[in-house]
Each structure stands twice: as C-alpha cells, then as structure tokens.
Amino acid sequence: MKKLLVSAAILAVMSNVVMAEEMRSWSAAAELGGTMTTGNTETSTIKAKIDATHTIIDWKNDYYADVLYSEDEDGKTASRWKLGAKGNYLLDQDSGIFALAEHEQDQFSDYDSITSIAAGYSRRIYHSDTSTLNGDIGPGMKFFDVKNAPSEKTGILHIGLDYENKLSETSTFTQILVSDVAFEDEKSSITRSETAVTANIVGELAMKIAFIVRHDNHPGLDKKEIDTETTITLLYSF
C-alpha cells in the first residue's frame, strides 16, 4: 500500500512532463563524494546526489535523488536515500502553484520510511542581478512507517526557502531551508537546512562544500534531535 501511495504521488507530480513537447529544456547536476579512513579506525562514507529541472511552457518541474551510505570497521552499515519530484505551474514570472512528493528511507532514524506530499503557493521573494530568494508554503500530509510499530500519519504545513547568491564568475553560495511542521504535537516536525558554496574547477566540473543540518523534534528513543553532515563533493552540470 505504501509503495502504491508513493508511486501515485510522484507520478501525479511528474505527469506534467507529458503535457507538451514544445519549448522544453532540461538542466541537471550530479554530485559525488566520499571519505575513507584506515589505521586505528576504518570507516567509509559515500555521498551521491542528482538534481534535474525540466521547463515546459508554463511548467517548471524538479526531480531529485539523494543517497548517503556509511560503513565502519565492524561491518555495521547505515544508509539514507531520498527520491522526490516537484511540479510548479507558473502564474507569472514571480509566482506559481506547486505540488510535491517525497519518499525517504532512513536507517539512521526510528522510521523505516517517511513519505510526504504537499501543495501550495510559491513565489520569488527577491531578485537581483546576482541573487534570488524563492519561497514555498502550503498544506500536506506526512506518512511514517515506524520500525516495529504501527504506521503513523499527520497533516503538515510545508515551508521552503531557497536562496542563491553568485559570489563571482566561478563561485556560488546557496542556502536551502525546508520545514514540514506537523499539526499534531506528538508527531515529528522535520526541518532540513543546507548551506553550500560551489566553485568551478574547469568546464562543467565544480567542487561543492556543504553543511547540512537535519532537525527532528521527536527522533525516538536513544536518538538525537539534530543530525549534521559536512560534505565535499565533485559536481558536474549538464
């Protein structure tokens, strides 16, 4: 049932892709990085991510996938991966109506998976020659597949902010903040922040340094509310 729900939600967002064939354009960026230590401690971590944008007349569609995999010297492994899609119908050059769907598997938390759907209003809040600030807000639902317990769900208010500032011809600063605020006090409200600087190396190849903070106000027993990631990855745009 959960897989059917995820497939239906994501397909509903992605269905806009086949609405028209004219004036379409694609852009995408893939990044990959990792760490490996040997000696007294042996660990390995792999980080991979891909983002794609498809513009079709009055539609701007975003698709993304994110994977984090970790393994230590005792053979213990953990992974987190997320798959999502967001469709945005442009009302004018500064505003639109969005619909999104996400599915996440997270072995670092007490949840086997989390599925989110939301829809609402999006707007370009600020724009200049070098920087932009975009925002989303709207209601939705969040479904939690809890480990060794019945599944849960709650209504949410989805809030998103996306800031980009071109520091120079070869470097860009970005700040992304996404929060799903649960309507029920006993359910998890999850907030994710990513602060990053991307610097071009050669051609379409760049290096990205990012600091990611994830906050869950109900993380479960023996879990911390805040997780952080500091990553250095190679990014290729095409």
GULUMLO-687214 format. One record per residue (C-alpha): residue number from 1; x, y, z; residue in one letter; chain. Coordinates in steps of 0.001 Angstrom, whole numbers. Example, Ala and Ser with C-alpha at 12.3 -4.5 7.8 and 13.67 -1.06 7.14 Angstrom:
<sites>
num|X|Y|Z|residu|chaine
1|12300|-4500|7800|a|A
2|13670|-1060|7140|s|A
</sites>
This chain:
<sites>
num|X|Y|Z|residu|chaine
1|0|0|0|m|A
2|2808|2388|898|k|A
3|4666|1693|-2345|k|A
4|1444|2320|-4273|l|A
5|931|5607|-2448|l|A
6|4486|6738|-3173|v|A
7|4243|5797|-6843|s|A
8|881|7520|-7273|a|A
9|2037|10718|-5576|a|A
10|5267|11035|-7518|i|A
11|3610|10112|-10813|l|A
12|957|12772|-10189|a|A
13|3659|15409|-9951|v|A
14|5662|14037|-12886|m|A
15|2611|13747|-15172|s|A
16|3062|17389|-16184|n|A
17|6105|16340|-18207|v|A
18|3991|14826|-20984|v|A
19|1620|17791|-21271|m|A
20|3624|19479|-24044|a|A
21|6657|18914|-26221|e|A
22|7369|22460|-27408|e|A
23|9672|24943|-25703|m|A
24|11095|22307|-23401|r|A
25|14527|22371|-21801|s|A
26|16473|20215|-19380|w|A
27|19254|21046|-16949|s|A
28|20822|18730|-14410|a|A
29|23642|18441|-11890|a|A
30|25162|15302|-10395|a|A
31|27499|15228|-7408|e|A
32|29613|12514|-5815|l|A
33|31913|12458|-2821|g|A
34|33126|10229|-29|g|A
35|35587|9628|2759|t|A
36|37665|6623|3779|m|A
37|39870|6204|6853|t|A
38|42331|3393|7715|t|A
39|44541|2580|10676|g|A
40|43086|2816|14167|n|A
41|39647|3469|12668|t|A
42|38329|2124|9409|e|A
43|35225|3777|8025|t|A
44|33886|4694|4617|s|A
45|31123|7057|3572|t|A
46|29676|7738|137|i|A
47|27511|10735|-764|k|A
48|25716|10989|-4119|a|A
49|23051|13345|-5388|k|A
50|21362|14308|-8651|i|A
51|19046|17234|-9401|d|A
52|17244|17805|-12697|a|A
53|14956|20612|-13889|t|A
54|12578|20393|-16854|h|A
55|10846|23530|-18131|t|A
56|7778|23185|-20358|i|A
57|5969|26409|-21309|i|A
58|4181|27330|-18020|d|A
59|5593|24406|-16007|w|A
60|8895|24080|-14160|k|A
61|9451|20539|-12879|n|A
62|12219|19483|-10470|d|A
63|13364|15898|-9812|y|A
64|15955|14845|-7257|y|A
65|17599|11844|-5636|a|A
66|19987|11844|-2672|d|A
67|21967|8928|-1168|v|A
68|24194|8703|1933|l|A
69|25874|5366|2730|y|A
70|28194|4613|5661|s|A
71|30117|1518|6766|e|A
72|32527|1030|9706|d|A
73|35249|-1480|10580|e|A
74|32788|-3741|12434|d|A
75|30726|-4207|9294|g|A
76|27898|-2007|10537|k|A
77|26199|-143|7729|t|A
78|23600|2585|7556|a|A
79|22079|4465|4673|s|A
80|19686|7267|3903|r|A
81|18191|7874|486|w|A
82|15505|10202|-781|k|A
83|13591|10424|-4046|l|A
84|11336|13336|-4894|g|A
85|9604|15404|-7553|a|A
86|8116|18890|-7555|k|A
87|5910|20475|-10197|g|A
88|5419|24236|-10298|n|A
89|2765|25857|-12527|y|A
90|3912|29414|-13262|l|A
91|1190|32035|-12817|l|A
92|3625|34793|-13818|d|A
93|7379|35361|-13643|q|A
94|7301|35743|-9845|d|A
95|4630|33329|-8568|s|A
96|3208|29867|-9089|g|A
97|1345|26883|-7666|i|A
98|3408|23865|-6625|f|A
99|2809|20195|-5846|a|A
100|5489|17898|-4474|l|A
101|6029|14321|-3352|a|A
102|8992|12796|-1499|e|A
103|9900|9360|-206|h|A
104|12816|8731|2164|e|A
105|14340|5554|3612|q|A
106|16437|6314|6693|d|A
107|18345|3700|8706|q|A
108|19727|6456|10943|f|A
109|16266|7116|12435|s|A
110|13467|5148|14103|d|A
111|11464|5230|10857|y|A
112|11738|2671|8074|d|A
113|10479|5335|5677|s|A
114|8831|8750|5503|i|A
115|6541|9836|2665|t|A
116|5463|13454|2166|s|A
117|3017|15162|-177|i|A
118|2176|18867|-236|a|A
119|770|21592|-2477|a|A
120|507|25336|-2228|g|A
121|1801|28729|-3326|y|A
122|5334|29564|-4453|s|A
123|6847|32990|-5038|r|A
124|10083|34693|-5988|r|A
125|10518|36901|-2932|i|A
126|13634|38755|-4068|y|A
127|15597|39025|-7291|h|A
128|18677|40971|-8378|s|A
129|21465|40595|-10919|d|A
130|23416|38312|-8575|t|A
131|20935|36770|-6128|s|A
132|17451|35277|-5827|t|A
133|15232|34196|-2941|l|A
134|12296|31843|-3590|n|A
135|9688|30603|-1110|g|A
136|7004|27888|-899|d|A
137|4170|27419|1568|i|A
138|1238|25016|1631|g|A
139|-529|22177|3472|p|A
140|205|18493|3053|g|A
141|411|15066|4658|m|A
142|3301|13069|6088|k|A
143|3252|9257|6456|f|A
144|5651|7495|8847|f|A
145|6466|3800|8523|d|A
146|7670|3198|12089|v|A
147|10066|367|12942|k|A
148|8339|-2375|14956|n|A
149|5202|-261|15418|a|A
150|2035|737|13543|p|A
151|2393|3320|10793|s|A
152|1516|6939|11561|e|A
153|383|9971|9615|k|A
154|-161|13666|10260|t|A
155|-1132|16842|8480|g|A
156|1744|19264|7892|i|A
157|2479|22813|6839|l|A
158|5258|22728|4251|h|A
159|7583|25765|4225|i|A
160|10523|26131|1873|g|A
161|13120|28849|1240|l|A
162|15793|28727|-1463|d|A
163|18469|31455|-1641|y|A
164|21232|31720|-4246|e|A
165|23956|34364|-4483|n|A
166|26547|34453|-7254|k|A
167|29737|35423|-5426|l|A
168|31866|35660|-8561|s|A
169|32053|34365|-12110|e|A
170|33166|30975|-10787|t|A
171|31562|30597|-7332|s|A
172|28027|30499|-5921|t|A
173|26610|30491|-2388|f|A
174|23314|28666|-1743|t|A
175|21099|28293|1313|q|A
176|18138|25906|1323|i|A
177|15718|25573|4241|l|A
178|12756|23154|4175|v|A
179|10457|22518|7133|s|A
180|7450|20206|7438|d|A
181|5651|21365|10576|v|A
182|3308|18707|11983|a|A
183|-183|19783|13025|f|A
184|-88|17273|15931|e|A
185|2286|17954|18840|d|A
186|3274|14310|19322|e|A
187|4250|13840|15646|k|A
188|7625|14716|14150|s|A
189|8238|18122|12630|s|A
190|11282|17749|10378|i|A
191|13472|20644|9249|t|A
192|16447|20455|6893|r|A
193|18989|23177|6158|s|A
194|21776|23052|3561|e|A
195|24429|25773|3366|t|A
196|26819|25372|444|a|A
197|29485|27048|-1657|v|A
198|30163|25797|-5178|t|A
199|33360|26734|-7030|a|A
200|34013|25949|-10674|n|A
201|37135|23888|-11401|i|A
202|37124|23509|-15174|v|A
203|34354|23490|-17754|g|A
204|31192|21994|-16241|e|A
205|33062|20437|-13288|l|A
206|32908|22125|-9876|a|A
207|33673|21441|-6217|m|A
208|30910|21813|-3642|k|A
209|31366|22227|104|i|A
210|28145|21843|2099|a|A
211|26991|21805|5709|f|A
212|23645|20078|6259|i|A
213|21585|20215|9462|v|A
214|18544|17991|9992|r|A
215|16253|18518|12999|h|A
216|13535|16126|14182|d|A
217|11718|17238|17346|n|A
218|10580|13630|18028|h|A
219|13578|11495|16957|p|A
220|12726|8441|19085|g|A
221|14458|6679|21952|l|A
222|18261|6984|22128|d|A
223|18254|9322|19118|k|A
224|19434|12925|18971|k|A
225|17201|15671|17619|e|A
226|19922|17111|15371|i|A
227|21992|15343|12703|d|A
228|24691|17153|10722|t|A
229|26680|16393|7586|e|A
230|29756|18179|6285|t|A
231|30481|17134|2710|t|A
232|32957|17909|-47|i|A
233|31782|16631|-3421|t|A
234|32548|16982|-7110|l|A
235|29609|18397|-9061|l|A
236|29065|18045|-12797|y|A
237|26405|20132|-14549|s|A
238|24903|19142|-17873|f|A
</sites>
